[in-house]
């Protein structure tokens, strides 16, 4: 376990090197590849492999999409980054987490205070700018994390960006499982009063696991309000999650 902590320390140091030394020298495509590779390497170090069912389908014709998923763990953004480099939305308190907060800022995460209308407006503005720069955006509309048995209510604020910018939505369903028994694994679940460092220790001490990611077909925003789009995406995530059980 001590060796794993040393390797994780190396991964964090590498993250700062990638974000603040390497990325400024790269074009957008190179930046995306560097972040995807670091995310994959960090998950591998933690003993987590990614199994993808479906295809995000990003292309030159449609370079920008909104990716939404059920939320289980602080690991989820790393998992999604291995599929597609995206600009994430996160709650304001993440910016104050040790080490992770600085990494999130370096990845241009858009932080939001969910109780503040002005913060929500800034979120929409920041994500719109990302779409205009041909970036994918991503977030967790439940607004909280769960153990992953069920999908919580999808709040609609995030979908305002998709409706306003005619941006297709990809619904992702995440499930952490044991590679041998296929049973759901709960060690990654960031729920209750657990803190980040305690959760990190629990993940490091856990046996290897697999995270399954089911990718939906693109959902066109045309004809939808932000609420109906949120409802449709929530239903997709729930149906896909049930298919894994």
C-alpha positions in Angstrom: 0.0 0.0 0.0 2.9 2.4 0.8 4.2 1.9 -2.8 0.8 2.7 -4.1 0.8 6.0 -2.1 4.2 6.8 -3.6 3.0 6.2 -7.1 -0.1 8.3 -6.4 2.1 11.1 -5.2 4.0 10.8 -8.5 0.7 10.9 -10.4 -0.3 14.2 -8.6 3.1 15.7 -9.3 2.8 14.6 -13.0 -0.7 16.2 -13.1 0.8 19.6 -12.1 3.6 19.1 -14.7 1.1 18.2 -17.4 -1.3 21.0 -16.6 1.0 23.9 -16.0 4.1 23.0 -18.1 3.1 20.6 -20.9 -0.3 21.9 -21.8 0.6 25.5 -22.6 2.9 24.2 -25.3 0.3 22.0 -27.0 -2.5 22.7 -29.3 -6.1 21.7 -28.3 -5.8 18.2 -29.7 -2.5 17.6 -27.9 -4.0 19.0 -24.6 -6.9 16.6 -24.9 -4.7 13.6 -25.5 -2.4 14.5 -22.5 -5.3 14.8 -20.1 -6.9 11.6 -21.4 -3.6 9.8 -20.9 -3.0 11.1 -17.4 -6.5 10.2 -16.4 -6.1 6.6 -17.7 -2.7 6.3 -16.0 -4.1 7.5 -12.6 -7.0 5.0 -12.8 -4.6 2.2 -13.6 -2.4 3.1 -10.7 -5.5 2.9 -8.4 -6.4 -0.6 -9.8 -9.4 0.5 -11.8 -9.9 -0.5 -15.4 -12.5 1.0 -17.7 -15.0 -1.0 -19.8 -16.9 1.0 -22.3 -20.2 -0.2 -23.9 -21.0 2.1 -26.9 -19.2 5.0 -28.5 -19.1 8.7 -27.6 -18.8 9.3 -31.3 -17.1 12.7 -31.3 -16.1 13.8 -34.8 -14.9 16.8 -36.7 -18.5 17.3 -37.9 -19.8 17.3 -34.3 -16.9 18.1 -32.0 -19.0 19.5 -29.1 -21.4 17.6 -26.9 -22.8 17.6 -23.4 -21.9 14.4 -21.5 -24.0 13.7 -18.4 -23.8 10.7 -16.0 -25.0 9.3 -12.7 -22.5 10.3 -10.0 -20.9 7.9 -7.6 -17.4 9.0 -6.9 -14.7 11.7 -7.3 -13.2 9.1 -9.7 -16.1 9.6 -12.2 -14.5 12.6 -14.0 -11.3 10.7 -14.5 -13.3 7.8 -16.0 -15.1 10.2 -18.4 -11.9 12.0 -19.3 -10.5 8.7 -20.6 -13.4 8.5 -23.0 -13.5 12.2 -24.0 -11.6 15.2 -22.7 -14.3 17.5 -21.4 -14.8 20.7 -19.4 -16.6 19.7 -16.2 -19.0 21.4 -13.9 -18.3 20.9 -10.2 -19.6 22.2 -6.9 -17.6 25.1 -5.4 -16.3 23.2 -2.5 -14.2 20.9 -4.8 -12.0 23.9 -5.5 -10.9 23.8 -1.8 -10.0 20.0 -1.7 -6.3 19.3 -1.1 -4.4 18.9 -4.4 -7.5 17.9 -6.3 -8.8 21.4 -6.2 -5.7 22.8 -7.9 -5.8 20.0 -10.5 -9.5 20.8 -11.2 -8.7 24.5 -11.7 -5.9 23.5 -14.0 -8.4 21.5 -16.1 -10.6 24.6 -16.4 -13.4 23.1 -14.3 -16.4 25.4 -14.1 -17.3 25.8 -10.4 -20.8 26.6 -9.3 -22.5 27.5 -6.1 -25.9 25.8 -6.5 -27.6 28.3 -4.2 -26.5 31.3 -6.2 -28.4 32.5 -9.3 -25.4 34.6 -10.4 -23.1 31.5 -10.1 -25.5 29.5 -12.3 -25.4 32.3 -14.9 -21.6 32.2 -14.8 -21.7 28.4 -15.3 -23.9 28.7 -18.4 -21.5 31.4 -19.8 -18.4 29.3 -19.1 -19.8 26.2 -20.7 -21.1 28.1 -23.7 -17.6 29.4 -24.3 -16.2 25.9 -24.1 -18.8 24.7 -26.7 -17.9 27.6 -28.9 -14.2 26.5 -28.7 -15.3 23.0 -30.0 -14.9 21.4 -26.6 -17.1 18.8 -25.0 -18.7 19.7 -21.6 -19.7 17.3 -18.9 -21.4 17.2 -15.5 -23.5 15.2 -13.0 -27.1 16.5 -13.0 -28.1 14.7 -9.8 -26.1 17.3 -7.9 -24.8 14.8 -5.4 -23.2 11.3 -5.4 -24.9 8.0 -4.6 -23.9 4.4 -4.2 -25.0 3.8 -7.7 -28.0 1.5 -7.2 -30.5 4.1 -8.5 -30.4 7.4 -10.4 -31.5 10.5 -8.6 -33.4 13.4 -10.0 -31.6 15.2 -12.8 -31.7 18.9 -12.2 -32.2 20.9 -15.4 -29.8 23.8 -15.1 -27.0 22.0 -17.0 -29.3 21.2 -19.9 -30.0 24.9 -20.5 -26.6 25.1 -22.2 -27.5 22.2 -24.5 -30.8 23.7 -25.5 -29.4 27.2 -26.0 -26.5 26.0 -28.2 -28.3 23.1 -30.0 -25.8 20.7 -28.5 -26.5 17.0 -28.5 -26.5 15.2 -25.2 -24.7 11.9 -24.4 -26.1 10.0 -21.4 -23.5 7.8 -19.6 -24.2 5.2 -17.0 -21.4 4.3 -14.5 -21.1 1.2 -12.4 -18.1 0.0 -10.4 -18.0 -3.8 -10.2 -15.8 -6.7 -9.1 -14.0 -8.2 -12.1 -14.5 -11.8 -10.8 -18.0 -11.9 -9.3 -19.5 -9.0 -11.3 -21.0 -7.7 -8.0 -21.3 -3.9 -7.5 -18.4 -2.4 -5.6 -19.1 0.3 -3.1 -15.6 1.4 -2.1 -15.6 4.3 -4.7 -18.9 5.7 -3.4 -18.4 9.2 -2.1 -21.4 9.4 0.2 -22.4 10.3 3.7 -19.8 12.2 5.9 -16.7 10.6 4.3 -14.0 13.1 3.4 -11.8 13.1 0.3 -8.7 11.8 2.0 -10.6 9.0 3.7 -12.3 8.1 0.5 -8.9 8.1 -1.3 -7.5 5.7 1.3 -10.4 3.4 0.9 -10.0 3.2 -2.8 -6.2 2.6 -2.5 -6.8 -0.3 -0.1 -9.5 -1.9 -2.2 -8.8 -4.9 -4.6 -8.8 -4.1 -8.3 -12.1 -3.3 -9.9 -13.8 -2.4 -13.2 -15.9 0.6 -13.9 -18.5 0.0 -16.7 -19.6 2.9 -18.8 -22.6 2.6 -21.0 -22.9 5.2 -23.7 -26.2 6.3 -25.1 -27.0 7.3 -28.7 -26.9 11.1 -29.0 -30.0 12.9 -27.8 -30.9 15.9 -30.0 -32.1 18.9 -28.0 -34.5 20.1 -30.7 -38.1 20.4 -29.5 -37.1 20.0 -25.9 -37.1 22.4 -22.9 -34.2 22.0 -20.5 -36.6 20.1 -18.2 -37.8 17.6 -20.7 -34.2 17.1 -21.9 -33.1 16.4 -18.3 -36.0 13.9 -17.9 -35.1 12.1 -21.0 -31.4 11.9 -20.1 -32.3 10.6 -16.6 -34.4 7.9 -18.1 -31.7 6.8 -20.4 -29.1 6.6 -17.6 -31.5 4.6 -15.5 -32.4 2.2 -18.3 -28.7 1.6 -19.1 -27.8 1.1 -15.5 -30.5 -1.6 -15.2 -29.1 -3.3 -18.2 -25.8 -3.9 -16.2 -27.5 -5.6 -13.3 
